[in-house]
Amino acid sequence: MSGESVLAWLARHAPELALIDHARSTATVAEAAEVLGVEPGRIAKTLAFRVGDVPMLLIARGDARLDNQKCKSKLGDRPRMLDAEATLELTGHAVGGVCPFGLATALPILADRSLLAYPTVFPAAGTRTSSVELEPERLAQLVGARWVDVCRLPQD
């Protein structure tokens, strides 16, 4: 179901984007980077969490980590990751294929500025084997994401 919702969403909102089905798992950042032959930072992971009572999604580069202090400062509270069941219920996507496309529930979406280091990134596309390639700015624009700085990079 999740893959179909993403395909339908992309057909309506971004028909120029080609779904890439790798026929191999891209469920983790490491797997996706290996399959795509790119550095882990170019994988645009989508994290599902709550800030207070508000569930939201954050799209961040694959090698970035949420910074609790930055989140508290920018979002007003510390993020609490959603479990796999809550993630599936809210997004319609199972962990490993979570993406900001074709969501089951309208959610606030944030995009971490760390994505802007790359000309293109690869978010998942609703399944554990699929993704799309697009520019970070286009990704944020398509899903109505608000740019934030809430992550830290490996070198930080």
Disulfide bonds with the S-S distance in Angstrom:
none
